[in-house]
Amino acid sequence: MNLDWLPVWLIVAAMVVTALVWFWAAHRGLREFRKCAAVAFGLWPALLVIKLVSHFLA
């Protein structure tokens, strides 16, 4: 998977925004938003690992 077009800072920024959405949803008691944010927050690190591995293997 070639992810050279995707900068690392963008993935990190998406992780920060997702964490903020999760905390906001937890504070407001919005369970659906919290579930979605938890899933997205789990996917961002996986994408970051794939990006870094593909960069070092290329």
OpenMM code with the backbone's topology and positions (N, CA, C; nanometers):
from openmm import Vec3, app, unit

residues = "MET ASN LEU ASP TRP LEU PRO VAL TRP LEU ILE VAL ALA ALA MET VAL VAL THR ALA LEU VAL TRP PHE TRP ALA ALA HIS ARG GLY LEU ARG GLU PHE ARG LYS CYS ALA ALA VAL ALA PHE GLY LEU TRP PRO ALA LEU LEU VAL ILE LYS LEU VAL SER HIS PHE LEU ALA".split()
positions = [
    Vec3(0.0858, -0.1178, 0.0000),
    Vec3(0.0000, 0.0000, 0.0000),
    Vec3(0.0903, 0.1239, 0.0000),
    Vec3(0.0762, 0.2062, -0.1000),
    Vec3(0.1595, 0.3254, -0.1124),
    Vec3(0.0865, 0.4463, -0.0528),
    Vec3(0.1366, 0.4951, 0.0580),
    Vec3(0.0750, 0.6093, 0.1246),
    Vec3(0.1698, 0.7297, 0.1277),
    Vec3(0.2521, 0.7424, 0.0251),
    Vec3(0.3459, 0.8546, 0.0220),
    Vec3(0.2752, 0.9891, 0.0121),
    Vec3(0.1556, 0.9911, -0.0414),
    Vec3(0.0807, 1.1161, -0.0575),
    Vec3(0.0238, 1.1645, 0.0750),
    Vec3(0.0202, 1.0789, 0.1762),
    Vec3(-0.0425, 1.1120, 0.3039),
    Vec3(0.0633, 1.1528, 0.4057),
    Vec3(0.0662, 1.2811, 0.4448),
    Vec3(0.1677, 1.3236, 0.5417),
    Vec3(0.1369, 1.2725, 0.6823),
    Vec3(0.2424, 1.2443, 0.7572),
    Vec3(0.2284, 1.1939, 0.8937),
    Vec3(0.1589, 1.2972, 0.9817),
    Vec3(0.1892, 1.4245, 0.9615),
    Vec3(0.1287, 1.5277, 1.0463),
    Vec3(-0.0225, 1.5301, 1.0313),
    Vec3(-0.0727, 1.4936, 0.9121),
    Vec3(-0.2175, 1.4905, 0.8906),
    Vec3(-0.2825, 1.3767, 0.9701),
    Vec3(-0.2165, 1.2631, 0.9758),
    Vec3(-0.2676, 1.1515, 1.0548),
    Vec3(-0.2686, 1.1872, 1.2028),
    Vec3(-0.1604, 1.2497, 1.2503),
    Vec3(-0.1517, 1.2897, 1.3916),
    Vec3(-0.2591, 1.3947, 1.4226),
    Vec3(-0.2798, 1.4898, 1.3317),
    Vec3(-0.3839, 1.5910, 1.3519),
    Vec3(-0.5223, 1.5258, 1.3576),
    Vec3(-0.5462, 1.4269, 1.2736),
    Vec3(-0.6741, 1.3558, 1.2758),
    Vec3(-0.6925, 1.2811, 1.4068),
    Vec3(-0.5841, 1.2256, 1.4612),
    Vec3(-0.5924, 1.1581, 1.5905),
    Vec3(-0.6291, 1.2566, 1.7009),
    Vec3(-0.5699, 1.3748, 1.6981),
    Vec3(-0.5988, 1.4760, 1.7997),
    Vec3(-0.7443, 1.5218, 1.7896),
    Vec3(-0.7903, 1.5487, 1.6685),
    Vec3(-0.9293, 1.5925, 1.6495),
    Vec3(-1.0252, 1.4826, 1.6942),
    Vec3(-0.9955, 1.3592, 1.6614),
    Vec3(-1.0813, 1.2478, 1.7016),
    Vec3(-1.0862, 1.2346, 1.8535),
    Vec3(-0.9717, 1.2514, 1.9192),
    Vec3(-0.9698, 1.2460, 2.0656),
    Vec3(-1.0529, 1.3592, 2.1254),
    Vec3(-1.0440, 1.4781, 2.0676),
    Vec3(-1.1248, 1.5898, 2.1165),
    Vec3(-1.2737, 1.5638, 2.0983),
    Vec3(-1.3115, 1.5053, 1.9847),
    Vec3(-1.4518, 1.4702, 1.9614),
    Vec3(-1.4970, 1.3659, 2.0631),
    Vec3(-1.4117, 1.2689, 2.0938),
    Vec3(-1.4472, 1.1666, 2.1910),
    Vec3(-1.4705, 1.2286, 2.3286),
    Vec3(-1.3796, 1.3169, 2.3711),
    Vec3(-1.3952, 1.3819, 2.5015),
    Vec3(-1.5195, 1.4710, 2.5047),
    Vec3(-1.5456, 1.5404, 2.3957),
    Vec3(-1.6654, 1.6241, 2.3887),
    Vec3(-1.7911, 1.5387, 2.4002),
    Vec3(-1.7931, 1.4278, 2.3257),
    Vec3(-1.9094, 1.3391, 2.3287),
    Vec3(-1.9262, 1.2751, 2.4658),
    Vec3(-1.8163, 1.2398, 2.5296),
    Vec3(-1.8248, 1.1820, 2.6635),
    Vec3(-1.8779, 1.2850, 2.7625),
    Vec3(-1.8345, 1.4080, 2.7471),
    Vec3(-1.8801, 1.5149, 2.8376),
    Vec3(-2.0287, 1.5433, 2.8183),
    Vec3(-2.0756, 1.5383, 2.6940),
    Vec3(-2.2159, 1.5675, 2.6642),
    Vec3(-2.3062, 1.4457, 2.6809),
    Vec3(-2.2467, 1.3285, 2.7004),
    Vec3(-2.3262, 1.2070, 2.7168),
    Vec3(-2.3798, 1.1506, 2.5868),
    Vec3(-2.3127, 1.1783, 2.4776),
    Vec3(-2.3565, 1.1309, 2.3457),
    Vec3(-2.2872, 0.9978, 2.3145),
    Vec3(-2.3565, 0.8905, 2.3388),
    Vec3(-2.2944, 0.7581, 2.3256),
    Vec3(-2.2594, 0.7233, 2.1816),
    Vec3(-2.3429, 0.7603, 2.0871),
    Vec3(-2.3168, 0.7245, 1.9473),
    Vec3(-2.1914, 0.7947, 1.8946),
    Vec3(-2.1772, 0.9230, 1.9256),
    Vec3(-2.0564, 0.9943, 1.8841),
    Vec3(-1.9336, 0.9343, 1.9501),
    Vec3(-1.9478, 0.8974, 2.0765),
    Vec3(-1.8346, 0.8411, 2.1491),
    Vec3(-1.7922, 0.7085, 2.0882),
    Vec3(-1.8895, 0.6260, 2.0473),
    Vec3(-1.8567, 0.4978, 1.9842),
    Vec3(-1.7867, 0.5190, 1.8506),
    Vec3(-1.8377, 0.6101, 1.7700),
    Vec3(-1.7769, 0.6383, 1.6397),
    Vec3(-1.6355, 0.6936, 1.6555),
    Vec3(-1.6185, 0.7835, 1.7511),
    Vec3(-1.4862, 0.8411, 1.7735),
    Vec3(-1.3889, 0.7357, 1.8242),
    Vec3(-1.4358, 0.6435, 1.9067),
    Vec3(-1.3484, 0.5370, 1.9568),
    Vec3(-1.3020, 0.4466, 1.8432),
    Vec3(-1.3919, 0.4152, 1.7508),
    Vec3(-1.3544, 0.3329, 1.6358),
    Vec3(-1.2543, 0.4077, 1.5477),
    Vec3(-1.2820, 0.5343, 1.5207),
    Vec3(-1.1907, 0.6134, 1.4369),
    Vec3(-1.0553, 0.6289, 1.5044),
    Vec3(-1.0559, 0.6505, 1.6359),
    Vec3(-0.9292, 0.6667, 1.7068),
    Vec3(-0.8476, 0.5380, 1.7031),
    Vec3(-0.9141, 0.4241, 1.6933),
    Vec3(-0.8442, 0.2979, 1.6786),
    Vec3(-0.7879, 0.2776, 1.5387),
    Vec3(-0.8528, 0.3390, 1.4390),
    Vec3(-0.8071, 0.3220, 1.3012),
    Vec3(-0.6893, 0.4125, 1.2656),
    Vec3(-0.6822, 0.5321, 1.3246),
    Vec3(-0.5740, 0.6245, 1.2899),
    Vec3(-0.4355, 0.5678, 1.3208),
    Vec3(-0.4123, 0.5089, 1.4396),
    Vec3(-0.2796, 0.4511, 1.4633),
    Vec3(-0.2461, 0.3383, 1.3664),
    Vec3(-0.3462, 0.2593, 1.3276),
    Vec3(-0.3212, 0.1531, 1.2299),
    Vec3(-0.2764, 0.2127, 1.0966),
    Vec3(-0.3416, 0.3201, 1.0550),
    Vec3(-0.3022, 0.3870, 0.9312),
    Vec3(-0.1616, 0.4460, 0.9431),
    Vec3(-0.1293, 0.5000, 1.0591),
    Vec3(0.0048, 0.5545, 1.0819),
    Vec3(0.1106, 0.4449, 1.0739),
    Vec3(0.0839, 0.3304, 1.1321),
    Vec3(0.1788, 0.2184, 1.1266),
    Vec3(0.1964, 0.1714, 0.9831),
    Vec3(0.0867, 0.1585, 0.9088),
    Vec3(0.0965, 0.1170, 0.7684),
    Vec3(0.1785, 0.2180, 0.6891),
    Vec3(0.1566, 0.3462, 0.7137),
    Vec3(0.2310, 0.4519, 0.6444),
    Vec3(0.3807, 0.4407, 0.6732),
    Vec3(0.4157, 0.4266, 0.8011),
    Vec3(0.5574, 0.4213, 0.8374),
    Vec3(0.6246, 0.2939, 0.7870),
    Vec3(0.5560, 0.1813, 0.7948),
    Vec3(0.6139, 0.0565, 0.7459),
    Vec3(0.6331, 0.0619, 0.5949),
    Vec3(0.5339, 0.1131, 0.5229),
    Vec3(0.5482, 0.1210, 0.3770),
    Vec3(0.6587, 0.2187, 0.3376),
    Vec3(0.6786, 0.3222, 0.4191),
    Vec3(0.7853, 0.4180, 0.3896),
    Vec3(0.9226, 0.3542, 0.4083),
    Vec3(0.9390, 0.2770, 0.5142),
    Vec3(1.0694, 0.2171, 0.5406),
    Vec3(1.0980, 0.0966, 0.4535),
    Vec3(0.9952, 0.0304, 0.4034),
    Vec3(1.0164, -0.0834, 0.3151),
    Vec3(1.0362, -0.0423, 0.1698),
    Vec3(0.9974, 0.0797, 0.1368),
    Vec3(1.0099, 0.1253, -0.0025),
    Vec3(1.1516, 0.1631, -0.0382),
] * unit.nanometer
topology = app.Topology()
chain = topology.addChain("A")
for resn in residues:
    res = topology.addResidue(resn, chain)
    for name in ("N", "CA", "C"):
        topology.addAtom(name, app.Element.getBySymbol(name[0]), res)
